[in-house]
Amino acid sequence: MPSKAKESGGLAERYAIALFELAEEAKSLDQVDSDLASLMSMVRESADLKRLIRSPAISKGDQGRAMAALTKSADMHELTQRFVGLLAHNRRLFSLPDVIEAYRDILSGRRGRTSAEVITAKSLTEAQKTAIANALKQTMGGEVTINDTIDPDILGGMIVKIGSRMVDSSLRTKLQRLRLAMKGVG
């Protein structure tokens, strides 16, 4: 069954466009982008925060107060704070990761950059991110922004997604292929 976050694609895109237009008008595109990157990192690293944004059992008031405290303590731009508050008020916090991704894609597209999602078993160093970005830049023929995600289930290697294209060189996938090949031999 698909998660609520994955079902929010069109919704997330509409919210992201609205936020982008407001940030552009306020000449705060980079500040909002930085805030959203920080929020995404916080969501990835905190099981409690994931639960807060996804749980329908938590009231919108509690979600709103928690997110207001979080965005304020992180010294985020007023626009970011109000926007996250709006998502909480409208019971749409579950779509926050998709909204962030859509916003960052819009910003990258506007600046002529391509965004790549890189999934690894362990966090990447800055040198590794730079090397991957440079390799993708040569392949894609333009600037590439790396959005890295950690998924220990892939065991090793990496999965790179750019738009609808995906290269899966994870150890998990290689082992699955080997297992399938072994079944055919017997």
C-alpha positions, 0 to 999 in steps of 0.5 A: 500500500503506498504511503500518504507521502507518496500519494501527495505528489500533486499536492506537494507540487502545488504547495512547493510552487506556492512557496517558491513564488512567495520566496521569489517575491520576498527575494528569499529563495536561498534562505528558504532552500537552506531552511528546507534542506535543514528540515529534510535532514532533521526529518531523516535523522529523527524518528520522533520528527518522522512520527510527528509529521506522519501520525494522524493521531497527533492533533494539528494543534500539537503538530503546529506548536511542535513545528513552530518551536522547531523552526523558530529554534533553528532560526528559520526564515519567517516565510519558512516558519509560516509555511510549515505552520500552514502545512500543520494547520491544513493537516498536510505535514505528512507531505513535507518531505515531498514538498521540500523535494519539489521546491528544490527541484523547481529551484534547481530547474530555474537555475539550470541545475539537475538534481540527483538523489543518491542513496547510500548505506552510510553518509557521504563525505563532502569529498565523495559528494563532490566526486559524484557531482563531478561525475554526474556533471560530465554525464548530464552536461550541466550542474548537478545538485546531490540530495543524499539519503542514507538507507542501511538496507542497501548494504553497500554501493549506491543508488542514483536517481535523476528524474526518471532514470535510476542506476542501482549498484547497491550490494543488495541488488547485486546479491538479489541478482546472484540469488536469482541466477543461482536458482536458475543453475540448480 
